[in-house]
Amino acid sequence: MKRWPSLTLFTVMLLALWFLLNDTLAPGHLLLGLVLTVAITLGTAAMRPLRARPHHLLVAVRLIFVVLLDIARSNIAVAGVILGPLQRRSNSGFMKIPIDLRDPYGLAALACIITATPGTVWAGLSADGSDLTLHVLDLQDEETWIRTIKHRYERPLMEIFE
């Protein structure tokens, strides 16, 4: 019964998405959406053995704005690489970043943040979870990337999930 609040929130979110996608509040859609979302919620509950326990909502909200700002900046930087001189396009490469975050939901969020930011791709996590492999389109200074990932993303995610 401890899972009931999160299942209820998940059901409500799915139902809201159902209404948005169908663009109607007709009684038939209400009933069908409710039946489907409850069935999906109950059917997938067993597939989520670990439960996310986020803390510090304000840190999460601040992180969202940091990520949105970084995505906007990165779009401009990637455009500069693509439209700029040819020699600037040869700076891409892989790098390893030591990582302290261990929570699977925090790691998933970090993977989404990195991959959603233009010019960077999460390329893997070492078997022991201590090193993140990252591909960077414009890799000029590895130390700057390490500081960015650890301070702007990993530290807030650790506050939220650990």
N, CA and C atoms as an extended XYZ file, in Angstrom:
486
Properties=species:S:1:pos:R:3:atomname:S:1:resname:S:1:resid:I:1 pbc="F F F"
N         0.811       -1.200        0.000 N   MET     1
C         0.000        0.000        0.000 CA  MET     1
C         0.857        1.268        0.000 C   MET     1
N         2.160        1.155        0.278 N   LYS     2
C         3.037        2.313        0.257 CA  LYS     2
C         3.137        2.922       -1.139 C   LYS     2
N         2.919        2.141       -2.181 N   ARG     3
C         3.049        2.630       -3.543 CA  ARG     3
C         1.819        3.394       -3.997 C   ARG     3
N         0.742        3.386       -3.236 N   TRP     4
C        -0.514        3.983       -3.682 CA  TRP     4
C        -0.389        5.446       -4.110 C   TRP     4
N         0.272        6.350       -3.346 N   PRO     5
C         0.352        7.749       -3.787 CA  PRO     5
C         1.068        7.903       -5.125 C   PRO     5
N         2.173        7.192       -5.340 N   SER     6
C         2.875        7.335       -6.609 CA  SER     6
C         2.078        6.724       -7.745 C   SER     6
N         1.354        5.633       -7.476 N   LEU     7
C         0.511        5.053       -8.517 CA  LEU     7
C        -0.631        5.995       -8.864 C   LEU     7
N        -1.172        6.666       -7.877 N   THR     8
C        -2.249        7.615       -8.132 CA  THR     8
C        -1.746        8.774       -8.984 C   THR     8
N        -0.583        9.314       -8.658 N   LEU     9
C        -0.003       10.407       -9.434 CA  LEU     9
C         0.277        9.951      -10.861 C   LEU     9
N         0.817        8.758      -11.017 N   PHE    10
C         1.096        8.210      -12.340 CA  PHE    10
C        -0.203        8.056      -13.131 C   PHE    10
N        -1.241        7.568      -12.486 N   THR    11
C        -2.534        7.400      -13.147 CA  THR    11
C        -3.101        8.749      -13.581 C   THR    11
N        -3.035        9.723      -12.721 N   VAL    12
C        -3.547       11.057      -13.051 CA  VAL    12
C        -2.756       11.655      -14.216 C   VAL    12
N        -1.439       11.486      -14.197 N   MET    13
C        -0.620       12.018      -15.285 CA  MET    13
C        -0.941       11.327      -16.607 C   MET    13
N        -1.105       10.020      -16.588 N   LEU    14
C        -1.473        9.299      -17.805 CA  LEU    14
C        -2.845        9.720      -18.310 C   LEU    14
N        -3.778        9.892      -17.411 N   LEU    15
C        -5.123       10.308      -17.804 CA  LEU    15
C        -5.093       11.709      -18.417 C   LEU    15
N        -4.321       12.609      -17.825 N   ALA    16
C        -4.188       13.962      -18.390 CA  ALA    16
C        -3.569       13.904      -19.783 C   ALA    16
N        -2.567       13.059      -19.949 N   LEU    17
C        -1.952       12.895      -21.259 CA  LEU    17
C        -2.960       12.326      -22.260 C   LEU    17
N        -3.775       11.390      -21.814 N   TRP    18
C        -4.824       10.815      -22.661 CA  TRP    18
C        -5.767       11.921      -23.158 C   TRP    18
N        -6.181       12.792      -22.245 N   PHE    19
C        -7.081       13.875      -22.630 CA  PHE    19
C        -6.413       14.848      -23.597 C   PHE    19
N        -5.153       15.145      -23.353 N   LEU    20
C        -4.440       16.057      -24.254 CA  LEU    20
C        -4.299       15.463      -25.651 C   LEU    20
N        -3.982       14.187      -25.724 N   LEU    21
C        -3.799       13.549      -27.027 CA  LEU    21
C        -5.112       13.399      -27.787 C   LEU    21
N        -6.206       13.161      -27.068 N   ASN    22
C        -7.500       12.986      -27.723 CA  ASN    22
C        -8.252       14.301      -27.912 C   ASN    22
N        -7.830       15.343      -27.229 N   ASP    23
C        -8.414       16.669      -27.369 CA  ASP    23
C        -9.927       16.675      -27.128 C   ASP    23
N       -10.359       15.913      -26.109 N   THR    24
C       -11.779       15.877      -25.771 CA  THR    24
C       -11.960       15.455      -24.319 C   THR    24
N       -13.064       15.881      -23.756 N   LEU    25
C       -13.447       15.457      -22.415 CA  LEU    25
C       -14.780       14.707      -22.454 C   LEU    25
N       -15.061       14.092      -23.580 N   ALA    26
C       -16.312       13.352      -23.742 CA  ALA    26
C       -16.378       12.214      -22.726 C   ALA    26
N       -17.585       11.869      -22.239 N   PRO    27
C       -17.724       10.813      -21.227 CA  PRO    27
C       -17.129        9.468      -21.657 C   PRO    27
N       -17.262        9.123      -22.925 N   GLY    28
C       -16.687        7.861      -23.408 CA  GLY    28
C       -15.170        7.855      -23.308 C   GLY    28
N       -14.546        8.973      -23.657 N   HIS    29
C       -13.099        9.087      -23.551 CA  HIS    29
C       -12.658        9.112      -22.092 C   HIS    29
N       -13.464        9.737      -21.254 N   LEU    30
C       -13.170        9.749      -19.821 CA  LEU    30
C       -13.137        8.330      -19.272 C   LEU    30
N       -14.157        7.556      -19.591 N   LEU    31
C       -14.227        6.187      -19.100 CA  LEU    31
C       -13.116        5.316      -19.689 C   LEU    31
N       -12.910        5.379      -20.999 N   LEU    32
C       -11.858        4.584      -21.637 CA  LEU    32
C       -10.479        4.981      -21.132 C   LEU    32
N       -10.243        6.274      -21.005 N   GLY    33
C        -8.953        6.749      -20.504 CA  GLY    33
C        -8.707        6.301      -19.075 C   GLY    33
N        -9.736        6.379      -18.242 N   LEU    34
C        -9.600        5.953      -16.853 CA  LEU    34
C        -9.304        4.465      -16.750 C   LEU    34
N       -10.033        3.658      -17.510 N   VAL    35
C        -9.804        2.201      -17.491 CA  VAL    35
C        -8.396        1.877      -17.974 C   VAL    35
N        -7.980        2.491      -19.083 N   LEU    36
C        -6.639        2.216      -19.621 CA  LEU    36
C        -5.527        2.666      -18.675 C   LEU    36
N        -5.656        3.850      -18.109 N   THR    37
C        -4.580        4.336      -17.243 CA  THR    37
C        -4.481        3.533      -15.955 C   THR    37
N        -5.608        3.134      -15.386 N   VAL    38
C        -5.549        2.296      -14.185 CA  VAL    38
C        -4.934        0.940      -14.527 C   VAL    38
N        -5.327        0.367      -15.663 N   ALA    39
C        -4.767       -0.932      -16.071 CA  ALA    39
C        -3.273       -0.832      -16.344 C   ALA    39
N        -2.850        0.227      -17.016 N   ILE    40
C        -1.421        0.417      -17.307 CA  ILE    40
C        -0.642        0.619      -16.010 C   ILE    40
N        -1.182        1.432      -15.116 N   THR    41
C        -0.510        1.694      -13.848 CA  THR    41
C        -0.332        0.418      -13.034 C   THR    41
N        -1.398       -0.340      -12.900 N   LEU    42
C        -1.306       -1.581      -12.125 CA  LEU    42
C        -0.447       -2.621      -12.835 C   LEU    42
N        -0.525       -2.666      -14.151 N   GLY    43
C         0.246       -3.644      -14.910 CA  GLY    43
C         1.735       -3.371      -14.919 C   GLY    43
N         2.125       -2.113      -14.823 N   THR    44
C         3.552       -1.786      -14.858 CA  THR    44
C         4.163       -1.610      -13.471 C   THR    44
N         3.362       -1.623      -12.432 N   ALA    45
C         3.885       -1.412      -11.075 CA  ALA    45
C         4.919       -2.466      -10.699 C   ALA    45
N         4.703       -3.692      -11.105 N   ALA    46
C         5.646       -4.760      -10.762 CA  ALA    46
C         6.962       -4.626      -11.510 C   ALA    46
N         6.982       -3.903      -12.607 N   MET    47
C         8.213       -3.733      -13.390 CA  MET    47
C         9.099       -2.632      -12.832 C   MET    47
N         8.630       -1.928      -11.819 N   ARG    48
C         9.419       -0.861      -11.204 CA  ARG    48
C         9.803       -1.283       -9.790 C   ARG    48
N        10.796       -2.161       -9.674 N   PRO    49
C        11.131       -2.648       -8.337 CA  PRO    49
C        11.752       -1.580       -7.442 C   PRO    49
N        12.482       -0.643       -8.036 N   LEU    50
C        13.073        0.433       -7.249 CA  LEU    50
C        12.149        1.639       -7.284 C   LEU    50
N        12.035        2.281       -6.175 N   ARG    51
C        11.176        3.450       -6.113 CA  ARG    51
C        12.026        4.707       -5.994 C   ARG    51
N        11.746        5.672       -6.831 N   ALA    52
C        12.460        6.946       -6.755 CA  ALA    52
C        11.999        7.687       -5.510 C   ALA    52
N        12.935        8.255       -4.812 N   ARG    53
C        12.613        9.035       -3.628 CA  ARG    53
C        13.263       10.420       -3.752 C   ARG    53
N        12.696       11.248       -4.636 N   PRO    54
C        13.286       12.577       -4.811 CA  PRO    54
C        13.071       13.447       -3.578 C   PRO    54
N        14.058       14.272       -3.302 N   HIS    55
C        14.023       15.226       -2.195 CA  HIS    55
C        14.306       16.614       -2.768 C   HIS    55
N        14.118       17.629       -1.993 N   HIS    56
C        14.509       18.996       -2.340 CA  HIS    56
C        13.912       19.460       -3.670 C   HIS    56
N        12.639       19.718       -3.663 N   LEU    57
C        11.921       20.146       -4.852 CA  LEU    57
C        12.513       21.424       -5.445 C   LEU    57
N        12.937       22.346       -4.597 N   LEU    58
C        13.509       23.592       -5.109 CA  LEU    58
C        14.800       23.355       -5.882 C   LEU    58
N        15.598       22.386       -5.442 N   VAL    59
C        16.824       22.033       -6.168 CA  VAL    59
C        16.454       21.475       -7.539 C   VAL    59
N        15.402       20.668       -7.598 N   ALA    60
C        14.959       20.099       -8.873 CA  ALA    60
C        14.470       21.187       -9.819 C   ALA    60
N        13.720       22.138       -9.308 N   VAL    61
C        13.224       23.232      -10.143 CA  VAL    61
C        14.397       24.069      -10.655 C   VAL    61
N        15.345       24.355       -9.786 N   ARG    62
C        16.530       25.121      -10.194 CA  ARG    62
C        17.318       24.350      -11.261 C   ARG    62
N        17.445       23.033      -11.084 N   LEU    63
C        18.164       22.207      -12.056 CA  LEU    63
C        17.473       22.257      -13.423 C   LEU    63
N        16.155       22.244      -13.435 N   ILE    64
C        15.426       22.321      -14.706 CA  ILE    64
C        15.790       23.611      -15.443 C   ILE    64
N        15.837       24.725      -14.721 N   PHE    65
C        16.181       25.991      -15.370 CA  PHE    65
C        17.645       26.020      -15.819 C   PHE    65
N        18.539       25.431      -15.042 N   VAL    66
C        19.945       25.334      -15.437 CA  VAL    66
C        20.065       24.526      -16.726 C   VAL    66
N        19.365       23.406      -16.795 N   VAL    67
C        19.425       22.546      -17.979 CA  VAL    67
C        18.853       23.271      -19.192 C   VAL    67
N        17.718       23.945      -19.033 N   LEU    68
C        17.137       24.682      -20.157 CA  LEU    68
C        18.077       25.774      -20.662 C   LEU    68
N        18.715       26.478      -19.750 N   LEU    69
C        19.688       27.501      -20.135 CA  LEU    69
C        20.879       26.868      -20.858 C   LEU    69
N        21.377       25.747      -20.342 N   ASP    70
C        22.509       25.076      -20.974 CA  ASP    70
C        22.155       24.528      -22.352 C   ASP    70
N        20.921       24.054      -22.516 N   ILE    71
C        20.489       23.571      -23.832 CA  ILE    71
C        20.451       24.730      -24.828 C   ILE    71
N        19.949       25.883      -24.405 N   ALA    72
C        19.919       27.051      -25.290 CA  ALA    72
C        21.338       27.483      -25.673 C   ALA    72
N        22.218       27.561      -24.686 N   ARG    73
C        23.609       27.927      -24.961 CA  ARG    73
C        24.281       26.915      -25.879 C   ARG    73
N        24.012       25.652      -25.636 N   SER    74
C        24.631       24.598      -26.423 CA  SER    74
C        24.152       24.624      -27.872 C   SER    74
N        22.890       24.957      -28.081 N   ASN    75
C        22.392       25.094      -29.451 CA  ASN    75
C        23.182       26.148      -30.221 C   ASN    75
N        23.448       27.253      -29.571 N   ILE    76
C        24.215       28.328      -30.196 CA  ILE    76
C        25.648       27.866      -30.456 C   ILE    76
N        26.247       27.174      -29.477 N   ALA    77
C        27.619       26.692      -29.647 CA  ALA    77
C        27.729       25.662      -30.767 C   ALA    77
N        26.761       24.756      -30.850 N   VAL    78
C        26.777       23.741      -31.909 CA  VAL    78
C        26.602       24.412      -33.271 C   VAL    78
N        25.746       25.400      -33.349 N   ALA    79
C        25.591       26.137      -34.606 CA  ALA    79
C        26.911       26.793      -34.995 C   ALA    79
N        27.630       27.321      -34.015 N   GLY    80
C        28.937       27.921      -34.290 CA  GLY    80
C        29.941       26.907      -34.800 C   GLY    80
N        29.894       25.688      -34.261 N   VAL    81
C        30.802       24.635      -34.720 CA  VAL    81
C        30.448       24.234      -36.153 C   VAL    81
N        29.173       24.035      -36.404 N   ILE    82
C        28.736       23.571      -37.726 CA  ILE    82
C        28.940       24.641      -38.792 C   ILE    82
N        28.611       25.875      -38.474 N   LEU    83
C        28.708       26.949      -39.457 CA  LEU    83
C        30.070       27.638      -39.460 C   LEU    83
N        30.908       27.333      -38.482 N   GLY    84
C        32.209       27.982      -38.354 CA  GLY    84
C        33.272       27.354      -39.235 C   GLY    84
N        34.531       27.701      -38.966 N   PRO    85
C        35.644       27.187      -39.771 CA  PRO    85
C        35.784       25.665      -39.668 C   PRO    85
N        36.335       25.067      -40.709 N   LEU    86
C        36.471       23.611      -40.769 CA  LEU    86
C        37.341       23.045      -39.649 C   LEU    86
N        38.410       23.745      -39.258 N   GLN    87
C        39.297       23.216      -38.218 CA  GLN    87
C        38.598       23.076      -36.873 C   GLN    87
N        37.551       23.865      -36.650 N   ARG    88
C        36.810       23.767      -35.379 CA  ARG    88
C        35.990       22.483      -35.306 C   ARG    88
N        35.681       21.892      -36.439 N   ARG    89
C        34.871       20.674      -36.479 CA  ARG    89
C        35.673       19.428      -36.132 C   ARG    89
N        36.966       19.544      -35.991 N   SER    90
C        37.794       18.360      -35.723 CA  SER    90
C        38.122       18.190      -34.249 C   SER    90
N        37.397       18.871      -33.369 N   ASN    91
C        37.677       18.813      -31.937 CA  ASN    91
C        36.834       17.798      -31.189 C   ASN    91
N        36.049       17.001      -31.869 N   SER    92
C        35.176       16.079      -31.146 CA  SER    92
C        35.980       14.915      -30.582 C   SER    92
N        35.458       14.335      -29.512 N   GLY    93
C        36.151       13.202      -28.915 CA  GLY    93
C        35.421       12.656      -27.697 C   GLY    93
N        35.922       11.518      -27.235 N   PHE    94
C        35.379       10.864      -26.045 CA  PHE    94
C        36.222       11.245      -24.854 C   PHE    94
N        35.590       11.273      -23.698 N   MET    95
C        36.321       11.537      -22.468 CA  MET    95
C        35.660       10.785      -21.320 C   MET    95
N        36.426       10.557      -20.274 N   LYS    96
C        35.926        9.889      -19.066 CA  LYS    96
C        35.755       10.937      -17.982 C   LYS    96
N        34.657       10.811      -17.259 N   ILE    97
C        34.380       11.713      -16.139 CA  ILE    97
C        34.147       10.851      -14.906 C   ILE    97
N        34.924       11.064      -13.835 N   PRO    98
C        34.659       10.316      -12.595 CA  PRO    98
C        33.312       10.752      -12.031 C   PRO    98
N        32.524        9.779      -11.602 N   ILE    99
C        31.163       10.079      -11.163 CA  ILE    99
C        30.916        9.486       -9.783 C   ILE    99
N        30.255       10.252       -8.924 N   ASP   100
C        29.939        9.797       -7.569 CA  ASP   100
C        28.472        9.426       -7.402 C   ASP   100
N        27.627        9.844       -8.326 N   LEU   101
C        26.192        9.572       -8.276 CA  LEU   101
C        25.958        8.080       -8.452 C   LEU   101
N        25.164        7.472       -7.562 N   ARG   102
C        24.908        6.034       -7.624 CA  ARG   102
C        23.434        5.680       -7.797 C   ARG   102
N        22.542        6.590       -7.479 N   ASP   103
C        21.120        6.307       -7.571 CA  ASP   103
C        20.737        6.076       -9.034 C   ASP   103
N        20.048        4.970       -9.349 N   PRO   104
C        19.715        4.691      -10.746 CA  PRO   104
C        18.822        5.749      -11.388 C   PRO   104
N        17.917        6.339      -10.616 N   TYR   105
C        17.076        7.404      -11.170 CA  TYR   105
C        17.885        8.673      -11.410 C   TYR   105
N        18.810        8.957      -10.534 N   GLY   106
C        19.697       10.097      -10.729 CA  GLY   106
C        20.586        9.909      -11.948 C   GLY   106
N        21.097        8.690      -12.121 N   LEU   107
C        21.922        8.397      -13.298 CA  LEU   107
C        21.096        8.495      -14.579 C   LEU   107
N        19.861        8.021      -14.530 N   ALA   108
C        18.982        8.125      -15.704 CA  ALA   108
C        18.712        9.590      -16.039 C   ALA   108
N        18.479       10.399      -15.010 N   ALA   109
C        18.251       11.833      -15.232 CA  ALA   109
C        19.497       12.492      -15.812 C   ALA   109
N        20.672       12.111      -15.305 N   LEU   110
C        21.925       12.655      -15.827 CA  LEU   110
C        22.115       12.256      -17.287 C   LEU   110
N        21.796       11.019      -17.624 N   ALA   111
C        21.902       10.563      -19.015 CA  ALA   111
C        20.970       11.372      -19.913 C   ALA   111
N        19.764       11.633      -19.444 N   CYS   112
C        18.811       12.426      -20.230 CA  CYS   112
C        19.302       13.859      -20.405 C   CYS   112
N        19.822       14.448      -19.342 N   ILE   113
C        20.321       15.822      -19.402 CA  ILE   113
C        21.461       15.924      -20.397 C   ILE   113
N        22.422       15.024      -20.284 N   ILE   114
C        23.601       15.073      -21.154 CA  ILE   114
C        23.209       14.850      -22.610 C   ILE   114
N        22.384       13.860      -22.854 N   THR   115
C        22.017       13.534      -24.224 CA  THR   115
C        21.078       14.577      -24.822 C   THR   115
N        20.261       15.240      -24.005 N   ALA   116
C        19.361       16.275      -24.507 CA  ALA   116
C        20.094       17.570      -24.830 C   ALA   116
N        21.290       17.717      -24.311 N   THR   117
C        22.072       18.917      -24.565 CA  THR   117
C        22.825       18.746      -25.876 C   THR   117
N        22.545       19.566      -26.868 N   PRO   118
C        23.214       19.419      -28.163 CA  PRO   118
C        24.735       19.480      -28.017 C   PRO   118
N        25.400       18.592      -28.731 N   GLY   119
C        26.857       18.558      -28.715 CA  GLY   119
C        27.433       17.561      -27.732 C   GLY   119
N        26.591       16.932      -26.913 N   THR   120
C        27.076       15.930      -25.964 CA  THR   120
C        26.203       14.684      -26.031 C   THR   120
N        26.829       13.543      -25.804 N   VAL   121
C        26.107       12.275      -25.782 CA  VAL   121
C        26.685       11.412      -24.670 C   VAL   121
N        25.809       10.845      -23.850 N   TRP   122
C        26.190        9.854      -22.845 CA  TRP   122
C        26.591        8.612      -23.622 C   TRP   122
N        27.842        8.195      -23.526 N   ALA   123
C        28.313        7.055      -24.310 CA  ALA   123
C        28.465        5.791      -23.468 C   ALA   123
N        28.367        5.885      -22.161 N   GLY   124
C        28.439        4.690      -21.341 CA  GLY   124
C        28.838        4.985      -19.911 C   GLY   124
N        28.632        3.976      -19.092 N   LEU   125
C        28.995        4.030      -17.684 CA  LEU   125
C        29.833        2.792      -17.409 C   LEU   125
N        30.948        2.948      -16.711 N   SER   126
C        31.809        1.802      -16.424 CA  SER   126
C        31.054        0.765      -15.600 C   SER   126
N        31.517       -0.469      -15.638 N   ALA   127
C        30.835       -1.571      -14.944 CA  ALA   127
C        30.697       -1.301      -13.447 C   ALA   127
N        31.679       -0.659      -12.852 N   ASP   128
C        31.599       -0.373      -11.418 CA  ASP   128
C        30.884        0.951      -11.128 C   ASP   128
N        30.454        1.668      -12.169 N   GLY   129
C        29.698        2.905      -11.994 CA  GLY   129
C        30.523        4.099      -11.575 C   GLY   129
N        31.844        4.012      -11.701 N   SER   130
C        32.694        5.107      -11.239 CA  SER   130
C        33.078        6.088      -12.336 C   SER   130
N        32.936        5.699      -13.600 N   ASP   131
C        33.334        6.568      -14.713 CA  ASP   131
C        32.241        6.649      -15.758 C   ASP   131
N        31.979        7.860      -16.181 N   LEU   132
C        31.022        8.135      -17.244 CA  LEU   132
C        31.825        8.407      -18.507 C   LEU   132
N        31.452        7.782      -19.609 N   THR   133
C        32.076        8.082      -20.891 CA  THR   133
C        31.147        9.023      -21.637 C   THR   133
N        31.718       10.109      -22.096 N   LEU   134
C        30.953       11.173      -22.720 CA  LEU   134
C        31.563       11.487      -24.071 C   LEU   134
N        30.738       11.703      -25.084 N   HIS   135
C        31.232       12.191      -26.369 CA  HIS   135
C        30.851       13.649      -26.480 C   HIS   135
N        31.841       14.469      -26.815 N   VAL   136
C        31.640       15.914      -26.900 CA  VAL   136
C        31.995       16.367      -28.315 C   VAL   136
N        31.107       17.141      -28.917 N   LEU   137
C        31.322       17.626      -30.277 CA  LEU   137
C        32.498       18.593      -30.356 C   LEU   137
N        32.616       19.478      -29.377 N   ASP   138
C        33.680       20.487      -29.380 CA  ASP   138
C        34.510       20.344      -28.110 C   ASP   138
N        35.341       19.313      -28.066 N   LEU   139
C        36.131       18.997      -26.875 CA  LEU   139
C        37.451       19.765      -26.911 C   LEU   139
N        37.507       20.840      -26.143 N   GLN   140
C        38.721       21.645      -26.094 CA  GLN   140
C        39.409       21.537      -24.748 C   GLN   140
N        38.631       21.493      -23.670 N   ASP   141
C        39.201       21.454      -22.335 CA  ASP   141
C        38.425       20.435      -21.491 C   ASP   141
N        39.035       19.282      -21.238 N   GLU   142
C        38.356       18.226      -20.486 CA  GLU   142
C        38.033       18.641      -19.059 C   GLU   142
N        38.895       19.401      -18.432 N   GLU   143
C        38.663       19.835      -17.052 CA  GLU   143
C        37.406       20.692      -16.936 C   GLU   143
N        37.162       21.520      -17.928 N   THR   144
C        35.947       22.340      -17.925 CA  THR   144
C        34.716       21.459      -18.005 C   THR   144
N        34.764       20.423      -18.844 N   TRP   145
C        33.636       19.503      -18.958 CA  TRP   145
C        33.415       18.736      -17.656 C   TRP   145
N        34.493       18.306      -17.033 N   ILE   146
C        34.370       17.578      -15.768 CA  ILE   146
C        33.723       18.468      -14.712 C   ILE   146
N        34.196       19.715      -14.595 N   ARG   147
C        33.599       20.650      -13.627 CA  ARG   147
C        32.130       20.912      -13.943 C   ARG   147
N        31.814       21.079      -15.215 N   THR   148
C        30.434       21.357      -15.608 CA  THR   148
C        29.513       20.210      -15.218 C   THR   148
N        29.879       18.995      -15.586 N   ILE   149
C        29.029       17.835      -15.298 CA  ILE   149
C        28.897       17.627      -13.800 C   ILE   149
N        30.005       17.706      -13.086 N   LYS   150
C        29.980       17.420      -11.647 CA  LYS   150
C        29.256       18.506      -10.856 C   LYS   150
N        29.475       19.773      -11.177 N   HIS   151
C        28.904       20.853      -10.366 CA  HIS   151
C        27.506       21.273      -10.812 C   HIS   151
N        27.279       21.332      -12.115 N   ARG   152
C        25.981       21.826      -12.598 CA  ARG   152
C        24.915       20.738      -12.607 C   ARG   152
N        25.329       19.468      -12.779 N   TYR   153
C        24.341       18.398      -12.917 CA  TYR   153
C        24.430       17.342      -11.826 C   TYR   153
N        25.618       16.788      -11.618 N   GLU   154
C        25.733       15.674      -10.669 CA  GLU   154
C        25.425       16.105       -9.237 C   GLU   154
N        25.977       17.212       -8.796 N   ARG   155
C        25.757       17.660       -7.415 CA  ARG   155
C        24.269       17.892       -7.120 C   ARG   155
N        23.526       18.628       -7.974 N   PRO   156
C        22.090       18.781       -7.692 CA  PRO   156
C        21.333       17.447       -7.760 C   PRO   156
N        21.706       16.580       -8.689 N   LEU   157
C        21.025       15.282       -8.777 CA  LEU   157
C        21.277       14.444       -7.528 C   LEU   157
N        22.457       14.555       -6.950 N   MET   158
C        22.741       13.843       -5.703 CA  MET   158
C        21.887       14.414       -4.572 C   MET   158
N        21.692       15.724       -4.543 N   GLU   159
C        20.818       16.330       -3.528 CA  GLU   159
C        19.376       15.856       -3.696 C   GLU   159
N        18.963       15.698       -4.941 N   ILE   160
C        17.575       15.329       -5.215 CA  ILE   160
C        17.330       13.849       -4.926 C   ILE   160
N        18.244       12.970       -5.350 N   PHE   161
C        17.978       11.536       -5.315 CA  PHE   161
C        18.687       10.760       -4.203 C   PHE   161
N        19.711       11.323       -3.595 N   GLU   162
C        20.443       10.545       -2.580 CA  GLU   162
C        20.329       11.150       -1.200 C   GLU   162
